[in-house]
Structures are given as C-alpha cells and as structure tokens.
Amino acid sequence: MTHDDLDEEKLFAARLHAVRSRPYLATALFALHVVRSRRVPTMAVDRHWRCYVSPAFVDHTPLEELAGVWVHEVSHLLRDHHGRSDRFAAAHELTGPGERLRMNIAADCEINDDIFDDDLARPEGAVDPALLRLDEGQLMEDYLRQFRLGPHTDGFTWLDCGSGADGRDREWDLGADGAHGLTEQERDAVRFRVAQGITAHPGNAPRSWQRWAEEVFHPAQPWRELLGAAVRTAITAPGVGEDYTYGRPSRRSAGVPGVVMPSLRRRPPRVCVIVDTSASVSDTELGSVILEIAAIARALGGRRDLVSVLSCDAAAHAIRPLCHAEAIPLVGGGGTDLRAGFAAALRTSPRPDAIVALTDGQTRWPDAKPPCRTVVGLFSRQRPSGEDDPDYVPDAPPPWARVVTIG
C-alpha cells in the first residue's frame, strides 16, 4: 500500500469499534460518507456529513484512537457546531479564521470532556477544558466567552475538524452540490434517531449526550423568551400600575391646609390573557397555550395571582384567575371575534395593565387602541385561511400591539 492509499479496512474497523463502544451513535457513524483527502491534516467533517480522511493519519494512528476520532467528528455534526458557530459569529460580529479556530477549540472542549473512557481511547492531542484551565460540562458558547487565542493556545494551531465543526468552508469541501452529501431533512432524521436511542436507554450515555437528546425532542423555543420580554416591557412602561390612593396622603398636603391630597403609588401590574379558542385554532396550539401562560407568569416574577385568563371565540367567556395552570378551562370552538374578549377584559376590576392575546390572527381587532399595553402572541401559519371562505385573508394585528410570532 502506497502513502496515498487509504487503509479502508483499518478505518472501518475503527468505526465498528466506535459503534460497539457508543451504540447510541451507530446511526450517525454509519451515515458519514468517507472522502479520501491528502489536504486534511487528520480527519474532518463538513456540514453535509462527509468525513474527509488523511491516508497518512490513518496509517500512523492506532485503531483504538481512530475509533475515538470517529466519535469526536460525528459529535460535531450531531451537536450542530457549524450552525451554532455561524450564529455566534453573527451575534458577536466575529470574522476571520482565527475566530473560527477559537470556535473549533471551544467545540472540542464541549465534546471531549466526557466522551472518552476505558472503552473508547482518547486520541493523542485531544483538546479538553482542563488544558485551558476551564471547568468541564459547559457548552461551546460558554467556553468561547472565557478564553482568547494567545500563547496558551499556540499548541492547537494544527487543529482542523473541518467546516462541520466551525462553519468556515475549506478548500477541500465538496459543497452542497457535491456527491454523497445528506440533505437537511436527512441530517435532521439522523439526529432524531440518535436522540431517540439515547432517551430510550439514558443510563448508557453521558450526561452531556442526555442533555443534547432532550433538546432535540424539546428544542429551545425563543419565542417564549420574546413573549416574556414583550410582557415585561409592557408592564414596566411609564404609568403602568400607578394609581392615586388616599391610604397614604401625599406629602404635598402640608402645603394646602385643610386639603387631603392622594399620593401616587405603584401597585403590582396585572395582566389579562385572552386565548383564542375558535375552531381555526388547533388542539396542539391550545395545548401550548398553557406553556405560553406560564412564560407570562414568569415575566411577572411568578405572581400567578396577577394573571387572569379569558377564553374567547365569537363571544367572551368567563375570566378566571391563574391559580393552577392545569385547571384553566379553554371554552369555545365557534367563530372568532377577539373584540368581545378585549371589551370583557377592560370591564374587569381592577382593570388590567396589559392584555396579551394568544391567537392565530384570524379575527377582527378593536377599532381603537385599548387604554393599556397590548401584546399579541401570533400562532404561525404557513398561509392564511378562513373557516368558510378560501379567499379570506385576516387583518394584520394593529400597529399599537407588540406582536410576537409563536412557533
């Protein structure tokens, strides 16, 4: 065998060893397509699930360590390090190969802190948090905030796990149109099957993999953070929750003998949640309403007593305080007219300081701006549709409402 020939028997034997050591990663390991490349220093992956392999690296690396490299490289893809690197770089305005190298190092620290043991040998030169004097068990984004390139990272300049690790395209990448790449749907299917295997037997996987699998089944839902932020903005606006009271007279009363002046006091803000329960809202969306209401309660510091819930289809139903989320009755199933819900919410005493409407948007809106802050949680729709009229296009939420798309 020449120096340029790839010892596939050794390489695939190492993959089999990796599968036996980490059976929950088998689907992902066998999904990788091997591409021989002399330009790759060791082994590297691209975002399309191709694994570029240096024949020389395979020759001089023990089979047990090659198995560890297999697991390491596929871990980059399963944990979407390329996508996360792109998002981190965009959010922090990071550019250049130096920053991408730093992302590769941080991604390695996330992976290498707990994947090696007696069954899976640690490859020579593997980077882990201890080498950077950092704590284990953190995510790539956490590590990126804790170190910069410098003399202590000079020994890692050789590191190159490919565009699948840090998002920066390499000259050896075959690209989206190259052969043997997985489509986005195929990549998602691989991740789901691996996560399914981990959750079925969680005792066999390290805690970091269990955490990853939980996120695959229950992905982060940023709209809840946005919804909570919108509610917090609404209830902290000037004048919200402020009212005059004679319970404690104003200090200015001393300047007006014989007159008792009320003082301005800020009370805890109240929020009324209007839930669209019309027939156009699906059962799945109504099921998620409980989670959205919980996010609203968290925005109020967990004060459930400050939140009331009102079901509304073509008519407003009873307003109930949020005591126990699981006890909220969502009544409806007819047409949609949230104007009735807004009117009922404003008739309550004390009047809410903010109204949150959770709806699919297929409704008429109040003609005038309510005398309180308004947030609209809008269930996403691929296309607008009416209940009876296929040409129906719902009105957009009014400009006086803060709109957050849910889902």
C-alpha positions as CSV (number, residue, x, y, z in Angstrom):
1,M,0.0,0.0,0.0
2,T,1.4,3.4,-1.0
3,H,1.3,6.5,1.1
4,D,-1.7,7.8,-0.9
5,D,-3.7,4.7,-0.4
6,L,-6.4,4.8,2.3
7,D,-6.4,1.8,4.6
8,E,-10.1,1.4,4.5
9,E,-10.1,-1.9,6.3
10,K,-8.4,-0.2,9.4
11,L,-10.6,2.9,9.1
12,F,-13.8,0.9,9.0
13,A,-12.7,-1.5,11.7
14,A,-12.2,1.6,13.9
15,R,-15.7,2.8,13.1
16,L,-17.0,-0.6,14.1
17,H,-15.1,-0.3,17.4
18,A,-16.7,3.1,17.9
19,V,-20.1,1.7,17.3
20,R,-19.6,-1.1,19.8
21,S,-18.3,1.5,22.4
22,R,-21.1,4.0,21.7
23,P,-24.0,2.1,20.2
24,Y,-26.4,5.0,20.6
25,L,-24.3,6.9,17.9
26,A,-24.4,4.0,15.4
27,T,-26.9,5.7,13.1
28,A,-24.8,8.8,12.9
29,L,-21.5,7.0,12.4
30,F,-22.8,4.9,9.5
31,A,-24.4,8.0,8.0
32,L,-20.9,9.6,7.4
33,H,-19.6,9.2,3.9
34,V,-15.8,8.9,3.7
35,V,-13.8,11.0,1.3
36,R,-10.0,10.4,1.0
37,S,-8.1,13.7,1.0
38,R,-4.4,14.5,1.4
39,R,-5.2,18.1,2.2
40,V,-6.8,17.2,5.5
41,P,-4.3,17.0,8.4
42,T,-6.2,14.3,10.3
43,M,-10.0,13.7,9.9
44,A,-12.5,16.4,9.3
45,V,-16.2,16.8,8.5
46,D,-18.3,19.2,6.5
47,R,-21.8,20.3,7.3
48,H,-23.2,17.8,4.7
49,W,-22.0,14.8,6.7
50,R,-18.9,13.9,4.6
51,C,-15.9,12.8,6.5
52,Y,-12.6,13.8,4.9
53,V,-9.7,11.4,5.9
54,S,-6.0,11.7,5.5
55,P,-4.4,8.3,4.5
56,A,-1.2,9.2,6.4
57,F,-3.2,9.9,9.5
58,V,-4.9,6.5,9.4
59,D,-1.6,4.8,8.8
60,H,0.2,6.1,11.9
61,T,-2.8,6.3,14.3
62,P,-3.7,3.2,16.4
63,L,-7.1,1.7,15.7
64,E,-8.4,2.4,19.2
65,E,-7.6,6.1,18.8
66,L,-9.1,6.2,15.4
67,A,-12.4,5.0,17.0
68,G,-12.2,8.0,19.3
69,V,-11.7,10.3,16.3
70,W,-14.8,8.8,14.6
71,V,-16.9,9.6,17.6
72,H,-15.4,13.1,18.0
73,E,-16.0,14.1,14.4
74,V,-19.6,12.9,14.3
75,S,-20.3,14.6,17.6
76,H,-19.5,18.0,15.9
77,L,-22.3,17.3,13.4
78,L,-24.8,15.9,15.8
79,R,-24.4,18.9,18.1
80,D,-24.7,21.4,15.1
81,H,-21.4,23.1,15.9
82,H,-21.2,24.6,12.4
83,G,-24.7,26.2,12.7
84,R,-24.0,27.4,16.3
85,S,-20.7,28.8,15.2
86,D,-22.3,30.8,12.5
87,R,-25.0,32.1,14.8
88,F,-22.4,33.0,17.5
89,A,-20.2,34.8,14.9
90,A,-23.1,36.8,13.6
91,A,-24.3,37.8,17.0
92,H,-20.9,38.9,18.2
93,E,-19.6,40.2,14.8
94,L,-16.7,37.8,14.7
95,T,-14.8,37.3,11.5
96,G,-11.6,35.6,10.2
97,P,-10.0,32.2,10.5
98,G,-8.6,33.0,14.0
99,E,-12.1,33.3,15.4
100,R,-13.2,30.1,13.7
101,L,-10.2,28.3,15.2
102,R,-11.3,29.5,18.6
103,M,-14.8,28.1,17.9
104,N,-13.2,24.8,16.9
105,I,-11.3,24.7,20.1
106,A,-14.4,25.6,22.2
107,A,-16.4,22.9,20.3
108,D,-13.8,20.3,21.1
109,C,-13.9,21.3,24.8
110,E,-17.7,20.7,24.8
111,I,-17.2,17.2,23.2
112,N,-14.0,15.9,24.8
113,D,-14.8,16.4,28.5
114,D,-16.8,13.2,28.9
115,I,-16.8,11.0,25.7
116,F,-13.6,9.0,26.4
117,D,-13.2,6.2,28.8
118,D,-11.9,2.7,29.1
119,D,-14.0,1.6,26.1
120,L,-13.0,4.5,23.9
121,A,-9.4,5.6,23.8
122,R,-8.5,9.2,23.9
123,P,-6.8,10.3,20.7
124,E,-3.4,11.9,21.0
125,G,-3.5,15.7,21.3
126,A,-7.2,15.9,22.1
127,V,-8.2,19.3,23.4
128,D,-10.2,19.4,26.6
129,P,-11.2,22.2,29.1
130,A,-8.5,21.3,31.6
131,L,-5.8,22.3,29.1
132,L,-7.3,25.8,29.1
133,R,-7.9,25.8,32.8
134,L,-11.6,25.8,32.4
135,D,-14.4,23.9,34.1
136,E,-15.9,20.8,32.4
137,G,-19.5,20.3,31.5
138,Q,-20.1,23.6,29.6
139,L,-21.3,24.4,26.1
140,M,-19.2,25.7,23.2
141,E,-20.8,29.2,23.6
142,D,-19.8,29.2,27.3
143,Y,-16.2,28.4,26.6
144,L,-16.0,31.0,23.8
145,R,-16.7,33.7,26.4
146,Q,-13.9,32.5,28.7
147,F,-10.8,32.4,26.5
148,R,-9.0,34.1,23.7
149,L,-6.2,32.9,21.4
150,G,-2.8,33.5,22.8
151,P,0.4,31.7,23.9
152,H,-1.6,29.1,25.8
153,T,-3.4,28.1,22.6
154,D,-0.4,28.1,20.3
155,G,-0.2,24.3,20.6
156,F,-3.7,24.0,18.9
157,T,-3.0,25.8,15.7
158,W,-2.8,22.4,13.9
159,L,-6.4,21.7,14.9
160,D,-8.8,21.5,12.0
161,C,-12.0,19.5,12.3
162,G,-13.5,21.0,9.1
163,S,-16.4,23.2,8.3
164,G,-18.7,20.8,10.2
165,A,-17.0,22.0,13.4
166,D,-16.7,25.8,13.0
167,G,-18.8,26.7,9.9
168,R,-15.9,28.0,7.8
169,D,-15.7,26.4,4.4
170,R,-12.5,24.6,3.4
171,E,-10.8,24.3,0.0
172,W,-11.4,20.5,0.2
173,D,-15.1,20.8,0.8
174,L,-17.3,19.3,-1.9
175,G,-20.1,21.7,-1.1
176,A,-23.9,21.4,-1.2
177,D,-23.9,20.2,-4.7
178,G,-21.1,17.6,-4.3
179,A,-21.7,13.9,-4.2
180,H,-22.8,11.9,-1.2
181,G,-23.9,14.8,1.0
182,L,-27.0,14.5,3.2
183,T,-29.9,16.8,2.7
184,E,-31.2,18.9,5.6
185,Q,-34.1,16.5,6.1
186,E,-31.8,13.5,6.1
187,R,-29.5,15.2,8.7
188,D,-32.5,16.0,10.9
189,A,-33.6,12.4,10.6
190,V,-30.2,11.1,11.8
191,R,-30.2,13.5,14.8
192,F,-33.7,12.4,15.7
193,R,-32.9,8.7,15.6
194,V,-29.8,9.1,17.7
195,A,-31.7,11.2,20.2
196,Q,-34.4,8.6,20.3
197,G,-31.8,5.9,21.1
198,I,-30.3,7.9,23.9
199,T,-33.6,8.7,25.5
200,A,-34.7,5.0,25.3
201,H,-31.6,4.0,27.3
202,P,-30.3,7.1,29.1
203,G,-28.2,5.2,31.5
204,N,-25.8,4.3,28.7
205,A,-25.0,7.8,27.7
206,P,-23.0,10.6,29.4
207,R,-25.0,13.5,30.9
208,S,-24.0,15.8,28.0
209,W,-25.5,13.5,25.5
210,Q,-28.7,13.1,27.5
211,R,-29.0,16.9,27.7
212,W,-28.5,17.1,23.9
213,A,-31.1,14.4,23.3
214,E,-33.6,16.3,25.5
215,E,-33.0,19.4,23.4
216,V,-33.6,17.6,20.2
217,F,-37.0,16.4,21.4
218,H,-37.8,19.7,23.2
219,P,-35.9,22.3,21.3
220,A,-35.3,25.8,22.7
221,Q,-38.3,28.0,22.0
222,P,-37.0,31.5,21.7
223,W,-40.5,32.9,21.1
224,R,-41.3,32.3,24.8
225,E,-38.3,34.4,25.8
226,L,-39.5,37.1,23.3
227,L,-43.1,36.8,24.7
228,G,-41.8,37.2,28.2
229,A,-39.7,40.1,27.2
230,A,-42.6,41.8,25.5
231,V,-44.8,41.4,28.6
232,R,-42.0,42.7,30.8
233,T,-41.7,45.7,28.6
234,A,-45.4,46.3,28.7
235,I,-45.8,46.1,32.5
236,T,-42.7,48.3,33.2
237,A,-43.7,51.1,30.9
238,P,-44.2,54.6,32.5
239,G,-47.6,54.9,34.2
240,V,-48.3,51.1,34.3
241,G,-49.6,50.0,37.7
242,E,-49.6,53.6,39.0
243,D,-52.7,55.0,40.7
244,Y,-53.7,57.6,43.3
245,T,-54.6,56.4,46.8
246,Y,-55.8,58.1,50.0
247,G,-54.4,55.3,52.1
248,R,-51.3,57.3,52.5
249,P,-51.8,61.1,51.9
250,S,-49.4,63.0,49.7
251,R,-46.6,64.9,51.4
252,R,-47.7,67.9,49.5
253,S,-50.9,68.1,51.6
254,A,-48.9,70.0,54.2
255,G,-48.7,72.9,51.7
256,V,-52.5,73.0,51.3
257,P,-54.1,73.3,54.8
258,G,-57.4,71.6,55.1
259,V,-57.0,69.5,52.0
260,V,-56.0,65.9,51.9
261,M,-54.3,65.1,48.6
262,P,-53.8,61.5,47.4
263,S,-50.4,60.1,46.8
264,L,-49.2,58.2,43.7
265,R,-48.4,54.6,44.4
266,R,-47.3,51.8,42.1
267,R,-49.1,48.5,42.6
268,P,-48.1,45.2,41.0
269,P,-49.2,45.2,37.4
270,R,-52.0,42.9,36.3
271,V,-52.1,41.0,33.0
272,C,-55.2,39.5,31.3
273,V,-54.5,36.8,28.8
274,I,-57.1,36.4,26.0
275,V,-57.0,32.9,24.5
276,D,-58.4,32.5,21.0
277,T,-60.5,29.3,21.3
278,S,-62.1,29.5,17.9
279,A,-62.3,26.5,15.5
280,S,-59.4,27.7,13.5
281,V,-57.0,27.2,16.4
282,S,-55.7,23.7,16.6
283,D,-55.7,21.4,19.6
284,T,-51.9,21.5,19.5
285,E,-51.9,25.2,19.7
286,L,-54.4,25.3,22.5
287,G,-52.2,22.7,24.3
288,S,-49.2,25.0,24.0
289,V,-51.2,27.9,25.4
290,I,-50.5,26.6,28.9
291,L,-46.8,27.0,28.4
292,E,-47.2,30.5,27.0
293,I,-49.2,31.5,30.0
294,A,-46.5,30.0,32.2
295,A,-44.0,32.2,30.4
296,I,-46.2,35.2,31.1
297,A,-46.4,34.4,34.8
298,R,-42.6,34.0,34.9
299,A,-42.3,37.5,33.4
300,L,-44.3,38.7,36.4
301,G,-41.9,37.1,38.8
302,G,-44.0,34.0,39.2
303,R,-47.0,36.0,40.6
304,R,-49.9,33.9,39.3
305,D,-52.3,36.0,41.2
306,L,-51.6,38.9,38.9
307,V,-52.7,36.9,35.8
308,S,-56.2,36.2,34.6
309,V,-57.3,34.1,31.6
310,L,-60.2,34.7,29.3
311,S,-61.4,32.3,26.6
312,C,-62.8,33.9,23.5
313,D,-64.2,32.7,20.2
314,A,-67.1,34.7,18.8
315,A,-68.0,35.7,22.4
316,A,-66.1,36.2,25.6
317,H,-66.3,33.5,28.2
318,A,-65.7,33.7,32.0
319,I,-62.5,35.3,33.2
320,R,-60.6,33.1,35.6
321,P,-57.6,33.9,37.8
322,L,-54.5,31.8,37.1
323,C,-54.1,29.7,40.2
324,H,-53.2,26.4,38.7
325,A,-52.3,26.3,35.1
326,E,-53.7,22.8,34.6
327,A,-57.1,23.9,35.8
328,I,-57.6,26.6,33.1
329,P,-60.8,25.8,31.2
330,L,-60.5,26.8,27.5
331,V,-64.1,27.1,26.2
332,G,-65.0,27.8,22.6
333,G,-64.9,26.3,19.2
334,G,-67.0,28.7,17.2
335,G,-66.2,31.7,15.1
336,T,-63.7,34.4,16.0
337,D,-64.1,37.9,17.3
338,L,-61.5,39.0,19.8
339,R,-63.1,42.4,20.1
340,A,-65.5,40.8,22.6
341,G,-62.5,39.5,24.5
342,F,-60.9,42.9,24.7
343,A,-64.1,44.5,25.8
344,A,-64.6,41.9,28.5
345,A,-61.0,42.3,29.7
346,L,-61.3,46.0,30.0
347,R,-64.6,45.7,32.1
348,T,-62.8,43.7,34.8
349,S,-62.0,45.4,38.1
350,P,-59.2,46.2,38.7
351,R,-58.6,46.8,35.0
352,P,-55.6,45.0,33.6
353,D,-52.4,47.0,33.0
354,A,-51.6,44.8,30.0
355,I,-53.5,42.5,27.7
356,V,-51.9,39.5,26.0
357,A,-53.9,37.9,23.1
358,L,-52.9,34.4,22.0
359,T,-54.4,33.9,18.6
360,D,-53.9,32.7,15.1
361,G,-54.8,36.2,13.9
362,Q,-58.0,35.3,12.0
363,T,-60.1,37.8,13.8
364,R,-61.4,41.4,13.8
365,W,-59.4,43.7,16.1
366,P,-60.7,46.6,18.2
367,D,-61.1,49.9,16.2
368,A,-59.4,51.9,18.9
369,K,-56.3,51.4,20.9
370,P,-57.1,49.9,24.4
371,P,-56.2,52.1,27.4
372,C,-53.5,49.6,28.4
373,R,-50.4,47.9,26.8
374,T,-51.2,45.1,24.3
375,V,-49.1,42.1,23.3
376,V,-50.2,39.7,20.6
377,G,-48.8,36.2,20.6
378,L,-49.5,35.1,17.0
379,F,-49.6,31.4,16.2
380,S,-47.6,30.9,13.0
381,R,-49.4,30.0,9.8
382,Q,-47.9,28.8,6.5
383,R,-50.7,30.6,4.7
384,P,-53.8,32.5,5.8
385,S,-57.1,30.7,5.5
386,G,-60.7,31.3,6.5
387,E,-63.0,28.9,8.2
388,D,-65.6,29.1,5.4
389,D,-64.1,31.4,2.7
390,P,-60.9,30.1,1.0
391,D,-60.1,33.6,-0.2
392,Y,-60.3,35.1,3.3
393,V,-57.2,37.0,4.4
394,P,-57.2,38.0,8.0
395,D,-56.4,41.6,9.1
396,A,-52.9,42.1,10.4
397,P,-52.6,42.9,14.1
398,P,-53.0,46.6,14.7
399,P,-49.9,48.8,14.9
400,W,-50.5,49.6,18.6
401,A,-49.9,46.0,19.6
402,R,-46.5,44.4,20.1
403,V,-46.5,41.2,18.0
404,V,-44.5,38.0,18.8
405,T,-44.8,35.1,16.5
406,I,-45.3,31.8,18.3
407,G,-43.8,28.6,16.9
